[in-house]
Amino acid sequence: MNDRQPDISPPRWAARFLEWFLPDELLEDVQGDLQEVFYKQVKAEGIKKARREYWLSTLQYIRPYFLGRRQKKKSVHDAKSLYFDMFYNYFIIAFRNIKRNKALSAINIFGLATGIATCLIIMLFVQHELGYDRFHEKADRIVRVIFKGSIQGEKLNEAHVMPPVAQTLLADYPEVQEATRLRQYGIPRVTYKDKSFKEDAFAFADANFFQVFTLPFLQGDPKTALLEPNTIVISQAIARKFFGNEDPIGKVLTFKDFNTSCKVTGVMVNMPYNSHFHIDILASMASLPDAKSSSWGTSNFYTYLVLPEGYHYKNLEAKLPGVVEKYMSPQLQQSFGMNYAEFQQKGNYLGLFLQPLTDIYLHSDFMYDLGPRGNIENLYIFSAIALFMLLIACINFMNLSTAGASKRAREVGIRKVLGSVKGQLVGQFLLESILLTALSLLLAGAMVILALPFFNSITGQSLALDMGFVLKLLPALLLFGLLVGMLAGFYPAFFLSSFKPISVLKGTLTVGRKSISIRSSLVVFQFCISITLMVGTLVVYQQLNYMHTKDLGYNKEGVLVLGETWVLGAKEDVFRKQIMQDPRVIQVSLSGYLPAGPSYNNNFTVSPDSNPSQLLKTLKYDVDDQYIPVMGMQMAAGRNFSPEFATDSSSIILNETAVRALGWQQNALGQSITRSDNDGKKMSYRVIGVVKDFHFRSLHERISPLVMVLSRSSGTMIAKVKTDDVKGLLASLKTQWTALTPDEPFMYSFMDERIENTYVSEQKIGRFLGVFAGLTIVVACLGLFGLATFTAEQRTKEMGIRKVLGASAGNIVALLSKDFLKLVIMANLIAWPLAWWIMDIWLQDFEYGISLSPWTFAWVGLAALLIALLTISVKAIKAALANPVNSLRNE
């Protein structure tokens, strides 16, 4: 017999389930009700049905409300959950605070986003500029050999060196592991079947070029591609341009200018944008006779060396004077009748130096560089602007947060009374700051995407944000946002958390003079930076205007340059006569030596016959008898070349600087000078004229000695034109050109455009400064507007009382504005000497430039005051026009 009593209790797991999710305050009542129903059902319908009904009733209590209550109940015992709840609460408060103060939050988010976006764009730019040539595997070991010198004070500063330098250094110095050369050779016309193009990205290269530089091949073997003469390696772009879908390997391209054909032996990837040279066709150096020259008197070869890992290039550079003395001394003896020691004793020197590959783009100031150069000083300026923009935006945040502190004082007081410690309050306000920064970061990302095309247009860059780059940048961006959020929120967090709860709850809290002083200092700092940038912008534009209007010593107006006329060959004179018949053309000269833009350069070292040991390094212009009148140059003494004088082929015209350098002053005419070539052959010239100094380089450089010799320098025609129908003239010239040479493009430019292009870098920095000066003043004014808003709100009752007592609207506006205007005046007083010092350094880079004028600073200061006044007056006028009854009603 089984004595065991039947179990008539509710289901045990259902009871535990209830205990798990029901809040304590409800559990006892619910359990009691369910048990009462359960026992009634046991008696009426049996134990099984009663238990089933108990389960169903239990499950009906599973509701989100109860689950939420349960989580709160458990979080009391769970430290992690407690922290989560605390942060969750902070987030909710932060969002409510943003919603409650829409205007303040919008100013903060927009201002911070502008600062971050500016900073990000400049960081992209800086990262791009610093990344030049770093994609080569041996980038940190490659150096370029450069040539520097000084002859009688005239500097030589060239990016290329003599043909034998590479092999000499490789043979004489074991630390040189590889030596390779590059040689540019004009802009050849390249032909394949019916396709024919002028290719300016062309150069000859040694066979080991691809062992030094990392340029991956798509087809062919980089080790053997340039071993044989008449072989070429082309870029992917050239392969597609000439061969389309055909296999380029083994195909032959014809170079009409060299009267030769070359077989394609390799296809390389397109050169990255951030390379200091961009070559699409590399021909074998074995095809070039000059490459085998042993002359130390000619140059034109770009030479690169590979040094061992960890080896400092300065150690090799220290040995290079020995190379010059050993190999160049015989050349000097032959040309000038003196050895290198005697040459040095006269205060001259010539030398080979080394330049790290990664320094070439940003640190070059050499003639004949292979591509456009960057400027490390511009990078410093842009980086400083990025930093200041970010600082100004952060300062705005601090200022507006602390200014609005009184609105949050009660919240801080209550939290402190309820047990919050200072660390928790600091954490709360820092979290709010980081949240605002996160929103600003998102807005800044959108701003960067929208602003990049504009930035590219003013800087000539091609910066882009691709998804891969963004993903790589994401951790850095998050860290950046965290740091900016902490930077901006650090002071407000400590300021707000330091309130005394008793003062707050009694309503006796007053913002101390210390905090007001700090806010005032931050406003002064903001405007100081803005005013400095405004002054910088104005000075750059004044300098640009000076360069545009300065008398350059020739007339740049109406000078048409017709390029590459040498391709006409024997028809060049025919073309010249044809265009001279056009009544719109006044005069035509045949010379490729132009005082602006890309031009031929020709070094010339001469010595006066009256003092053969005196050397003078000059620039030589090969010109015809029409050159000086076409260019509108003025003779200071003597005459121009003339076909009436047969002896003019051995005559010379000097500029005034050359006359002074030779010490002839007023008696230059009739003097003779001699020039020795590399083979020791001497040529004597008689001075027949002195041309007034003209600027044949940019205004960064002082005018140096220059000589003109009479020579047929075919290649470029310079035409002086006078017509309003420029389009008609060009169309007519093109028709005549095409009739003579249908395959060659008609190329032209105007002298004033070439001069304009000389100052592209300055124009960019002017636009850059202008844009960011505008942005800084906008961000600074946003902060000022926010402060003015709070000031007007805090002094509402005061304004009401003053109006009741008879103050006019003008009195009220003046009262509210004067404190802010004092700060802007103070910012002016600090910014002016700072801006003067910076721009004085910048102007020292120009041999010819403006002088800083106090009026520039005064106008900028006045502009800053007006901008600030306009910003403040929006709120001040509103406060002045408000009905005093409304502001005093609460009293």
C-alpha positions in Angstrom: 0.0 0.0 0.0 1.3 3.3 -1.0 1.1 5.8 2.0 2.5 8.7 -0.1 0.1 11.7 -0.1 -0.7 13.2 -3.6 1.2 16.5 -4.5 -1.5 19.2 -4.9 0.9 22.2 -5.0 1.2 24.5 -8.0 3.8 23.6 -10.6 7.2 24.3 -9.0 8.9 25.6 -12.2 6.0 27.9 -12.9 6.4 29.4 -9.4 10.1 29.9 -10.0 9.4 31.4 -13.3 7.1 33.9 -11.6 9.8 34.7 -9.0 12.3 35.3 -11.8 10.5 37.9 -13.9 8.0 39.5 -11.5 9.1 42.6 -9.4 9.2 41.9 -5.7 6.3 44.2 -5.0 4.0 42.3 -7.2 5.2 38.7 -6.6 3.4 38.0 -3.4 0.0 39.3 -4.7 0.2 37.5 -8.0 1.3 34.2 -6.4 -1.5 34.5 -3.8 -4.1 35.0 -6.5 -2.9 32.2 -8.7 -2.7 29.7 -5.7 -6.2 30.6 -4.7 -7.5 29.9 -8.2 -5.3 26.8 -8.4 -6.8 25.1 -5.3 -10.3 25.9 -6.3 -9.7 24.3 -9.7 -8.1 21.3 -8.0 -11.2 20.7 -6.1 -13.5 21.4 -9.1 -11.6 19.9 -12.1 -8.6 18.0 -10.8 -4.9 18.5 -10.3 -3.8 18.1 -13.9 -6.1 20.8 -15.3 -5.4 23.0 -12.4 -1.7 22.9 -13.0 -2.2 23.5 -16.8 -4.3 26.5 -16.0 -1.6 27.7 -13.5 1.0 27.5 -16.3 -1.2 29.4 -18.7 -1.9 32.1 -16.2 1.8 32.4 -15.4 2.7 32.9 -19.0 0.1 35.6 -19.4 2.2 37.7 -17.0 5.1 37.9 -19.5 4.9 41.5 -20.5 7.6 44.1 -21.4 6.6 46.2 -18.5 7.3 43.5 -16.0 10.5 42.5 -17.8 11.8 46.2 -17.6 10.8 46.3 -13.9 12.7 43.0 -13.3 15.9 44.3 -15.0 15.9 47.4 -12.8 15.4 45.2 -9.7 18.4 43.0 -10.6 20.6 46.0 -11.6 20.8 47.0 -7.9 22.8 43.9 -7.3 24.8 44.0 -10.5 27.7 46.5 -10.7 28.1 46.2 -14.5 24.4 46.7 -15.0 24.5 49.7 -12.6 27.2 51.4 -14.7 25.2 50.6 -17.9 22.1 52.2 -16.4 24.1 55.2 -15.3 25.5 55.8 -18.8 22.1 55.1 -20.3 20.8 57.8 -18.0 23.6 60.2 -19.0 22.8 59.6 -22.7 19.1 60.3 -22.1 19.9 63.5 -20.2 22.3 64.6 -22.9 19.8 64.1 -25.7 17.2 66.0 -23.6 19.6 68.8 -23.0 20.4 69.0 -26.8 16.6 69.0 -27.5 16.0 71.7 -24.8 18.7 74.0 -26.1 18.3 73.6 -29.8 20.1 76.9 -30.8 23.0 76.4 -28.5 23.4 72.7 -29.5 23.2 73.7 -33.2 25.9 76.3 -32.8 28.1 73.9 -30.9 27.6 71.0 -33.4 28.0 73.2 -36.5 31.0 75.0 -35.1 32.7 71.9 -34.0 31.9 70.1 -37.3 33.4 73.0 -39.3 36.6 72.8 -37.2 36.8 69.0 -37.5 36.0 69.0 -41.3 38.7 71.6 -41.9 41.2 69.7 -39.8 40.3 66.4 -41.6 40.7 67.9 -45.1 44.1 69.5 -44.2 45.2 66.2 -42.6 44.3 64.4 -45.8 46.3 67.0 -47.7 49.3 66.8 -45.4 49.3 63.0 -45.4 49.2 63.1 -49.2 52.1 65.6 -49.5 54.2 63.7 -47.0 53.6 60.4 -48.8 55.5 61.4 -52.0 57.8 58.7 -53.3 57.3 56.5 -50.2 55.7 53.8 -52.2 59.1 52.6 -53.5 60.4 49.6 -51.5 63.9 51.2 -51.2 62.5 54.7 -50.6 64.5 55.2 -47.4 67.7 54.1 -49.1 67.5 56.0 -52.4 69.2 59.4 -52.8 69.4 61.8 -55.8 72.8 63.3 -56.8 72.5 67.1 -57.3 74.9 69.7 -58.5 75.6 73.0 -56.6 78.1 75.7 -57.1 79.0 79.3 -57.0 81.0 81.3 -59.6 81.7 84.8 -58.7 78.7 84.8 -56.4 76.3 83.4 -59.0 74.7 80.3 -57.7 74.4 76.9 -59.5 71.6 74.8 -58.2 70.7 71.9 -60.5 68.8 68.7 -60.1 70.7 66.8 -62.8 74.4 66.0 -63.0 77.0 64.9 -65.6 76.7 61.6 -67.6 79.6 59.7 -65.8 78.5 60.5 -62.3 76.5 57.3 -61.8 79.2 54.9 -63.0 81.9 56.8 -61.2 80.3 56.7 -57.8 79.3 53.0 -58.3 82.9 52.2 -59.1 84.7 54.4 -56.5 82.5 53.9 -53.4 81.5 50.4 -52.2 78.6 51.8 -50.2 76.8 52.6 -53.5 74.9 49.5 -54.2 73.0 50.6 -57.3 73.2 53.7 -59.5 70.7 54.5 -62.2 70.0 57.5 -64.5 67.0 59.1 -66.1 67.3 61.5 -69.0 64.4 63.6 -70.4 64.4 64.3 -74.1 61.7 66.7 -75.2 58.2 65.9 -76.2 58.3 63.4 -79.1 55.5 62.5 -81.5 54.8 58.8 -81.1 53.1 56.9 -83.9 51.5 53.5 -84.2 49.6 52.7 -87.4 47.1 55.5 -87.8 47.5 56.7 -84.2 49.9 59.6 -83.5 50.3 61.6 -80.3 52.7 64.0 -78.7 53.9 62.4 -75.5 55.4 64.7 -72.8 55.9 61.9 -70.2 58.9 60.4 -72.0 62.5 59.7 -70.8 65.4 57.4 -71.3 66.4 55.2 -68.4 69.2 52.8 -67.6 68.6 49.1 -67.7 68.6 48.7 -63.9 66.0 51.5 -63.4 63.4 49.0 -62.2 65.9 47.5 -59.7 66.0 50.9 -58.0 62.4 52.1 -58.3 59.4 49.9 -57.5 57.1 50.1 -60.5 55.4 46.8 -60.9 55.2 45.2 -64.4 52.0 43.9 -65.8 53.8 42.3 -68.7 57.5 41.7 -69.4 60.5 41.2 -67.2 61.7 44.4 -65.4 65.3 43.0 -65.2 65.8 42.7 -69.0 63.2 45.1 -70.5 65.6 48.0 -71.1 68.8 46.0 -71.7 68.7 46.3 -75.5 68.8 49.5 -77.6 65.5 50.7 -79.1 63.4 49.0 -76.5 60.8 50.7 -74.4 58.6 50.1 -71.4 55.2 51.8 -71.5 52.6 52.5 -68.8 49.2 50.8 -68.7 47.6 54.1 -69.9 49.9 54.3 -73.0 49.3 50.6 -73.8 45.5 51.2 -73.8 45.9 54.5 -75.7 47.9 53.0 -78.6 47.0 49.3 -78.6 43.6 49.0 -77.1 42.9 45.3 -76.5 45.9 44.2 -78.5 48.9 42.6 -76.7 51.5 45.4 -76.7 54.6 43.2 -76.1 56.6 43.1 -79.3 54.7 45.9 -81.0 56.8 48.8 -82.4 56.2 52.5 -81.8 57.8 55.1 -84.1 59.4 58.2 -82.8 59.4 60.7 -85.6 61.5 63.3 -83.8 64.3 60.8 -83.3 63.8 59.0 -86.6 63.7 55.7 -84.8 61.4 52.9 -83.8 61.3 51.1 -80.5 59.9 47.7 -79.5 57.7 47.4 -76.5 59.3 45.0 -74.0 57.3 45.7 -70.9 54.1 47.3 -69.6 54.2 48.8 -66.1 51.5 50.1 -63.9 50.6 53.8 -64.2 52.9 55.8 -61.9 51.2 56.9 -58.7 50.2 60.5 -58.5 52.5 61.1 -55.5 55.7 60.5 -57.4 58.2 63.3 -58.1 58.4 62.2 -61.7 55.7 60.9 -64.0 56.9 59.0 -67.0 54.7 57.0 -69.3 57.3 55.8 -71.8 60.8 54.8 -70.7 63.3 54.1 -73.5 66.5 52.2 -73.2 69.4 54.5 -72.3 71.5 52.2 -74.6 69.8 54.0 -77.5 71.2 57.4 -76.5 74.7 58.2 -77.6 75.1 61.0 -75.0 74.7 58.4 -72.2 78.2 57.1 -72.9 79.7 60.5 -72.7 82.6 60.9 -70.2 82.3 64.7 -70.1 82.2 66.5 -66.7 81.2 69.7 -68.4 77.7 68.8 -69.4 74.8 67.5 -67.3 71.1 66.6 -68.0 71.3 63.2 -66.3 69.1 62.6 -63.2 71.2 60.2 -61.1 69.9 58.1 -58.2 71.9 55.9 -55.9 70.8 53.0 -53.6 72.7 53.0 -50.3 72.9 50.2 -47.6 70.2 49.9 -45.0 70.9 52.1 -42.0 73.7 54.0 -43.8 73.4 57.8 -43.5 73.8 59.5 -46.9 75.8 62.3 -45.3 78.7 59.9 -44.8 78.9 59.4 -48.6 78.3 63.1 -49.3 81.3 64.0 -47.2 83.5 62.1 -49.7 82.1 63.7 -52.8 84.4 66.8 -52.9 87.2 64.3 -53.8 85.2 63.3 -56.9 84.9 66.9 -58.0 88.5 67.6 -57.6 89.6 64.3 -59.3 87.3 64.4 -62.3 86.4 68.0 -62.8 89.8 69.6 -62.3 91.0 68.6 -65.8 87.8 70.0 -67.3 88.4 73.3 -65.5 92.0 73.4 -66.6 90.9 73.0 -70.2 88.1 75.5 -70.1 89.4 78.2 -67.9 93.1 77.6 -67.7 93.1 76.9 -63.9 92.9 73.8 -61.8 90.2 73.2 -59.1 92.4 74.5 -56.3 93.0 77.8 -58.2 89.3 77.9 -59.0 88.4 77.6 -55.3 91.0 80.3 -54.3 89.0 82.8 -56.3 86.0 82.2 -54.1 84.3 79.7 -56.4 83.2 76.1 -55.8 81.4 73.3 -57.6 80.2 70.2 -55.9 78.0 67.1 -55.9 75.6 66.6 -53.1 72.9 64.1 -52.1 69.2 64.5 -51.5 67.0 61.7 -50.0 64.3 60.6 -52.4 61.6 61.3 -49.9 62.8 64.9 -49.5 62.7 65.7 -53.2 59.1 66.8 -53.5 58.9 69.1 -50.5 62.5 70.3 -50.1 63.7 71.0 -53.6 64.6 74.4 -54.9 66.6 73.2 -57.9 66.5 74.1 -61.5 65.3 71.4 -63.9 63.3 69.4 -61.4 61.4 66.6 -63.0 57.9 67.7 -61.9 56.0 70.2 -59.8 57.3 70.8 -56.4 55.6 71.0 -53.1 56.4 73.5 -50.3 57.1 72.3 -46.8 56.5 75.9 -45.5 53.0 75.8 -46.9 52.5 72.5 -45.2 53.5 74.1 -41.9 51.0 77.0 -42.5 48.2 74.6 -43.4 48.8 72.4 -40.4 48.8 75.4 -38.1 45.5 76.5 -39.7 44.0 73.0 -39.1 45.1 73.1 -35.4 43.8 76.6 -34.9 40.5 75.8 -36.5 40.1 72.9 -34.2 41.1 74.9 -31.2 38.7 77.7 -32.1 35.8 75.2 -32.4 36.7 73.6 -29.1 36.9 77.0 -27.5 33.5 77.8 -28.7 32.2 74.6 -27.0 33.9 75.6 -23.7 32.6 79.1 -23.8 29.1 78.2 -24.6 29.0 75.4 -22.1 30.3 77.5 -19.3 28.2 80.5 -20.3 25.0 78.4 -20.0 26.1 76.9 -16.7 23.4 78.6 -14.7 20.8 76.7 -16.6 22.2 73.4 -15.3 23.2 74.5 -11.9 20.0 73.2 -10.3 20.5 69.8 -11.9 24.1 69.7 -10.6 22.9 70.7 -7.1 20.2 68.0 -6.9 22.6 65.3 -8.2 25.1 66.2 -5.5 22.5 66.2 -2.8 21.3 62.7 -4.0 24.9 61.4 -3.6 26.7 62.0 -6.9 30.3 62.6 -6.4 32.4 65.0 -8.5 33.9 62.3 -10.6 30.5 61.1 -11.7 29.4 64.6 -12.7 32.6 65.1 -14.6 32.0 61.8 -16.4 28.4 62.9 -17.2 29.5 66.2 -18.7 32.4 64.6 -20.6 30.0 62.0 -22.0 27.7 64.8 -23.2 30.7 66.5 -24.8 31.8 63.3 -26.6 28.2 62.8 -27.7 28.1 66.2 -29.3 31.5 65.6 -30.8 30.2 62.3 -32.3 27.3 64.2 -33.9 29.8 66.8 -35.1 32.0 64.1 -36.5 29.1 62.7 -38.6 28.3 66.2 -39.9 32.0 66.8 -40.5 32.2 63.7 -42.6 29.4 65.0 -44.8 31.2 68.4 -45.0 34.4 66.7 -46.1 32.7 64.8 -48.9 31.0 68.0 -50.1 34.0 70.2 -49.8 36.7 68.0 -51.3 36.0 69.0 -54.9 36.3 72.6 -54.0 39.5 72.0 -52.1 40.9 70.1 -55.0 40.1 73.0 -57.4 41.9 75.6 -55.3 44.9 73.5 -54.5 45.2 71.6 -57.8 45.2 68.3 -55.9 43.1 65.2 -56.5 42.3 64.1 -52.9 39.6 61.5 -52.7 37.9 59.5 -50.0 37.5 55.9 -51.0 35.9 53.3 -48.9 39.1 51.4 -48.2 40.8 54.5 -47.0 37.8 55.4 -44.8 37.8 52.0 -43.2 41.5 52.3 -42.5 40.9 55.8 -41.1 37.9 54.8 -39.0 39.8 53.8 -35.8 41.8 57.0 -36.0 38.7 59.0 -36.6 37.0 57.5 -33.5 40.0 58.2 -31.4 40.2 61.7 -32.9 36.6 62.3 -32.0 37.1 61.0 -28.5 40.2 63.3 -28.0 38.4 66.3 -29.4 35.3 65.6 -27.2 37.5 65.3 -24.1 39.5 68.4 -25.1 36.3 70.5 -25.6 34.5 69.1 -22.6 37.3 69.0 -20.1 37.0 72.5 -18.7 33.1 72.7 -18.8 32.9 69.4 -17.0 35.1 70.5 -14.1 33.5 73.9 -14.1 29.9 72.6 -13.9 30.8 69.8 -11.4 32.4 72.3 -9.0 29.1 74.1 -8.1 28.2 74.1 -4.4 24.8 72.4 -3.9 23.8 74.7 -1.1 24.4 77.9 -3.2 22.6 76.3 -6.1 19.5 75.2 -4.1 19.3 78.6 -2.3 19.5 80.3 -5.6 22.6 82.3 -4.6 24.9 80.8 -7.2 26.9 83.4 -9.1 29.4 82.8 -11.8 32.7 84.1 -10.6 35.0 86.6 -12.2 37.5 83.9 -12.8 35.2 82.0 -15.2 34.2 85.2 -17.0 37.9 86.0 -17.4 38.6 82.6 -18.9 35.7 83.0 -21.3 36.9 86.5 -22.3 40.5 85.1 -22.8 39.1 82.4 -25.1 37.2 84.9 -27.1 40.3 87.0 -27.5 42.3 84.0 -28.6 39.7 83.1 -31.2 39.6 86.5 -32.7 43.4 86.8 -32.5 43.7 83.8 -34.8 41.0 85.0 -37.1 42.6 88.5 -37.4 46.0 87.0 -38.1 44.6 84.9 -40.9 42.7 87.9 -42.3 45.9 89.9 -42.3 47.8 87.0 -43.9 45.2 86.8 -46.7 45.3 90.5 -47.4 49.1 90.6 -47.5 49.2 87.6 -49.9 46.7 89.3 -52.2 48.6 92.6 -52.0 51.8 90.7 -53.0 50.0 89.0 -55.9 48.7 92.3 -57.1 52.2 93.7 -56.9 53.5 90.9 -59.0 50.8 91.3 -61.6 51.3 95.0 -61.9 55.1 95.4 -61.5 57.0 96.6 -64.5 59.0 93.5 -65.5 61.2 95.3 -67.9 59.3 94.1 -71.0 55.7 94.4 -72.3 53.8 91.2 -71.6 50.6 92.4 -73.2 49.7 91.2 -76.7 52.6 88.7 -76.9 51.6 85.5 -78.5 53.9 82.5 -78.1 53.7 79.8 -80.8 55.2 76.6 -79.5 57.2 73.9 -81.2 57.6 75.6 -84.5 60.8 73.5 -85.0 58.6 70.7 -86.2 58.0 72.7 -89.4 61.7 72.2 -90.3 62.4 74.1 -93.5 58.9 75.5 -93.6 59.5 77.5 -90.4 60.5 80.6 -92.3 57.6 80.1 -94.6 55.2 80.1 -91.7 56.9 83.2 -90.2 56.5 85.1 -93.4 52.9 84.1 -93.7 51.9 85.3 -90.3 53.9 88.6 -90.8 51.6 89.3 -93.6 48.6 89.3 -91.3 47.9 93.0 -90.4 47.0 92.0 -86.8 50.6 90.8 -86.3 53.1 93.6 -85.7 56.4 91.8 -85.3 57.7 88.2 -85.0 60.8 86.8 -83.3 62.2 83.3 -83.5 63.5 82.3 -80.0 62.7 79.7 -77.4 64.2 81.8 -74.6 61.2 83.3 -72.8 61.2 85.3 -69.6 58.3 83.4 -68.1 57.0 79.9 -67.9 58.9 76.8 -69.3 61.7 78.0 -71.4 65.1 77.0 -72.6 68.0 77.6 -70.2 71.6 77.9 -71.1 74.4 78.5 -68.7 77.3 80.5 -69.9 80.6 81.2 -68.1 82.6 84.1 -69.5 85.6 86.2 -68.6 86.5 89.7 -69.7 89.5 89.9 -72.0 90.8 92.7 -69.8 90.9 90.3 -66.9 90.9 86.7 -68.0 91.0 85.3 -64.5 87.7 86.9 -63.6 84.9 84.4 -64.3 81.2 85.3 -64.6 78.4 82.8 -64.7 75.5 84.1 -66.7 72.4 82.9 -68.5 72.6 83.0 -72.3 69.7 83.9 -74.5 70.0 82.9 -78.2 67.9 85.5 -79.9 67.4 87.2 -83.3 67.3 90.9 -84.1 63.6 91.1 -83.5 63.6 89.7 -80.0 64.2 92.9 -78.1 61.5 95.0 -80.0 58.9 92.2 -79.9 59.4 91.8 -76.2 59.3 95.6 -75.7 62.6 95.7 -73.8 64.6 98.9 -73.5 68.2 99.5 -74.4 70.2 101.2 -71.7 73.2 101.8 -74.0 74.4 100.8 -77.4 72.2 99.1 -80.0 70.2 96.0 -80.8 71.4 93.3 -83.2 70.9 94.3 -86.8 71.1 92.4 -90.1 73.0 95.5 -91.4 76.1 94.5 -89.4 77.7 91.3 -90.5 79.9 91.3 -87.4 77.0 90.9 -85.1 77.3 87.1 -85.1 80.3 87.7 -82.8 78.6 90.5 -80.8 76.9 90.3 -77.5 74.3 92.3 -75.5 74.6 92.3 -71.7 72.0 93.2 -69.2 72.7 95.9 -66.6 73.4 93.3 -63.9 76.1 91.6 -66.0 77.7 95.0 -66.7 77.9 95.8 -62.9 79.2 92.3 -62.2 82.0 92.8 -64.7 82.8 96.2 -63.1 82.4 98.1 -66.4 79.7 100.5 -65.1 79.5 103.2 -67.9 82.1 101.9 -70.4 80.8 98.4 -71.3 80.3 99.2 -75.0 83.3 98.0 -77.1 84.6 95.7 -74.4 85.3 92.0 -75.2 84.5 88.9 -73.3 85.6 85.3 -74.0 83.8 82.1 -73.4 85.6 78.6 -73.3 83.5 75.5 -74.1 84.1 72.1 -72.6 86.7 71.2 -75.3 88.7 74.3 -74.5 87.6 76.1 -77.7 87.4 79.8 -77.1 84.9 82.3 -78.6 85.3 86.0 -78.2 82.4 88.5 -78.3 82.3 92.3 -78.5 79.8 94.2 -76.4 77.5 96.2 -78.7 74.6 97.0 -76.3 73.3 96.9 -72.8 69.6 96.0 -72.3 67.8 97.3 -69.2 67.4 94.7 -66.6 64.2 92.6 -67.0 62.8 89.9 -64.9 63.5 86.6 -66.7 62.6 84.6 -63.6 59.9 84.9 -60.9 60.0 87.8 -58.5 61.3 85.3 -55.9 64.7 85.5 -57.5 66.9 88.6 -58.0 67.9 89.5 -61.5 71.2 87.8 -62.3 73.7 88.4 -65.1 72.4 87.6 -68.6 73.9 87.8 -72.1 72.2 87.7 -75.5 73.9 86.4 -78.6 72.7 86.5 -82.1 71.6 83.0 -83.1 69.0 81.2 -85.1 67.1 79.6 -82.2 64.4 77.7 -84.0 61.7 76.1 -81.9 59.4 78.9 -80.8 58.0 82.0 -82.4 57.1 85.1 -80.4 54.6 87.4 -82.1 53.6 90.9 -81.0 49.9 91.2 -81.9 47.4 94.1 -81.7 43.9 93.1 -82.2 40.6 92.6 -80.4 39.8 89.7 -82.7 42.1 87.2 -80.9 39.9 84.2 -81.8 39.9 85.2 -85.5 43.7 85.6 -85.4 44.3 82.2 -83.8 41.9 80.5 -86.2 43.7 82.1 -89.2 47.2 81.0 -87.8 45.9 77.5 -87.1 44.7 77.2 -90.7 48.1 78.3 -92.1 49.8 75.9 -89.6 47.7 72.9 -90.6 48.3 73.6 -94.3 52.0 73.3 -93.6 52.0 70.4 -91.2 48.6 68.6 -90.9 49.8 66.0 -88.3 51.2 68.4 -85.8 49.0 70.2 -83.3 48.9 74.0 -83.3 50.2 75.1 -79.8 50.1 78.6 -78.5 50.0 80.6 -75.2 50.1 84.2 -74.2 52.9 85.7 -72.3 50.7 87.2 -69.6 49.2 83.8 -69.0 52.7 82.2 -68.7 53.6 84.9 -66.1 50.3 84.2 -64.2 51.2 80.5 -64.1 54.5 81.3 -62.5 52.7 82.3 -59.3 50.3 79.4 -59.1 51.6 78.4 -55.7 51.1 82.0 -54.3 47.6 82.1 -55.8 46.7 78.8 -54.2 48.0 79.9 -50.8 46.1 83.2 -51.2 42.8 81.3 -51.9 43.5 78.8 -49.2 44.1 81.5 -46.6 41.0 83.4 -47.7 38.8 80.4 -47.4 40.1 79.5 -43.9 40.2 83.1 -42.7 36.5 83.2 -43.6 35.8 79.9 -41.8 37.7 80.9 -38.6 35.8 84.2 -38.5 32.5 82.4 -39.0 33.3 79.9 -36.2 34.5 82.7 -33.9 31.3 84.7 -34.6 29.2 81.6 -33.9 30.7 81.5 -30.4 30.3 85.3 -30.0 26.7 85.0 -31.1 26.1 82.2 -28.5 27.7 84.3 -25.8 25.7 87.4 -26.7 22.5 85.3 -26.5 23.3 84.1 -23.0 24.4 87.6 -21.9 21.1 89.1 -23.2 19.1 86.4 -21.4 21.0 86.9 -18.1 20.5 90.6 -18.2 16.9 90.6 -19.4 15.6 92.1 -16.1 18.4 94.7 -16.0 17.5 95.8 -19.5 13.8 96.0 -18.5 14.6 98.2 -15.5 16.9 100.5 -17.6 14.2 100.9 -20.2 11.6 101.8 -17.6 14.1 104.4 -16.2 14.4 106.0 -19.7 17.3 104.2 -21.4 17.0 104.3 -25.2 17.4 101.3 -27.5 20.8 102.7 -28.6 21.9 102.8 -24.9 20.9 99.2 -24.5 22.7 98.0 -27.6 25.8 99.9 -26.6 25.7 98.5 -23.1 25.5 94.9 -24.4 28.0 95.4 -27.1 30.8 97.3 -25.5 32.2 94.4 -23.4 32.5 92.1 -26.5 34.0 94.9 -28.6 36.7 95.5 -25.9 37.7 91.8 -26.4 37.9 92.2 -30.2 40.1 95.3 -29.8 42.3 93.4 -27.4 42.6 90.6 -29.9 43.6 93.1 -32.6 46.4 94.4 -30.4 47.8 90.9 -29.9 47.2 89.7 -33.5 48.9 92.7 -35.2 52.5 92.1 -34.1 52.0 88.4 -34.5 50.7 88.8 -38.1 53.5 91.3 -38.8 56.2 88.9 -37.7 54.7 85.9 -39.8 54.1 87.9 -43.0 57.5 89.6 -42.8 59.1 86.1 -42.8 56.8 85.1 -45.8 57.7 88.2 -47.8 61.4 87.6 -47.3 61.0 84.7 -49.8 60.6 87.3 -52.5 63.5 89.4 -53.8 60.9 91.9 -55.0 57.8 92.5 -52.9 55.6 94.9 -51.0 56.4 96.5 -47.7 54.0 95.8 -44.8 51.7 98.8 -44.3 50.1 99.7 -40.9 46.9 100.5 -42.9 46.6 96.8 -43.8 46.3 95.9 -40.1 44.1 98.9 -39.3 41.6 97.9 -42.1 41.5 94.2 -40.9 41.0 95.3 -37.3 38.1 97.5 -38.3 36.6 94.7 -40.4 36.9 92.4 -37.4 35.2 94.9 -35.2 32.3 95.4 -37.6 31.8 91.7 -38.1 31.7 91.3 -34.3 29.4 94.2 -33.9 27.0 92.8 -36.5 27.1 89.4 -34.8 26.3 90.9 -31.4 23.8 93.4 -32.6 21.3 90.7 -33.7 20.8 89.8 -30.1 21.4 93.3 -28.6 18.8 94.9 -30.8 16.3 92.2 -30.0 16.9 92.8 -26.3 16.7 96.5 -26.7 13.4 96.4 -28.5 11.8 93.8 -26.1 8.8 95.0 -24.0 10.1 95.7 -20.4 6.7 94.6 -19.0 7.4 91.0 -20.1 10.9 90.9 -18.5 9.7 92.5 -15.2 6.4 90.6 -14.9 8.1 87.8 -12.8 9.4 90.3 -10.4 
